[in-house]
Amino acid sequence: MDGNDISMFESAGLRIAMENAEEYLKKKADYITTSNNESGVAKAIKKFVFNEE
């Protein structure tokens, strides 16, 4: 995520950052998922949409 996307990130109801995100984003995140290489997006969807761990 580029710095110009920070306003979108801050206005989101649930802020999820990838494990390999910039540190300033991870500090603002509600949850940090794994990297893209480890299916982080799918894991976040399973956790927050389907309530699976």
C-alpha positions in Angstrom: 0.0 0.0 0.0 1.4 3.4 -0.9 1.4 6.3 1.4 -1.4 8.0 -0.6 -3.7 5.1 0.4 -3.3 5.7 4.1 -6.6 7.8 4.3 -8.5 4.9 2.8 -6.8 2.5 5.3 -7.6 4.8 8.2 -11.3 5.1 7.3 -11.9 1.3 6.9 -14.1 -0.3 9.5 -11.6 -3.2 9.9 -8.0 -2.5 9.1 -6.0 -5.5 8.0 -2.4 -5.3 7.0 -0.2 -7.9 5.3 2.7 -9.4 7.3 5.1 -7.7 4.8 3.4 -4.3 4.9 5.3 -1.2 5.9 5.7 -0.8 9.7 3.6 2.3 9.9 0.6 0.5 8.4 1.0 -2.5 10.7 0.9 -0.1 13.7 -2.5 1.2 12.5 -3.9 -2.2 11.7 -6.5 -4.0 13.7 -5.2 -7.4 12.5 -2.0 -8.5 10.7 -2.4 -11.5 8.4 0.3 -13.5 6.7 2.0 -12.4 3.4 0.6 -12.8 -0.1 3.0 -15.7 -0.6 1.3 -17.4 2.4 -2.3 -16.7 1.2 -2.8 -13.9 3.7 -5.8 -12.4 1.9 -7.6 -15.8 1.9 -6.7 -16.3 5.6 -8.2 -12.9 6.5 -11.4 -13.7 4.5 -11.8 -17.0 6.2 -11.3 -15.4 9.7 -13.5 -12.3 9.3 -16.1 -13.4 6.7 -16.5 -17.1 7.5 -15.5 -17.0 11.2 -12.9 -19.8 10.6 -9.5 -19.8 12.2 
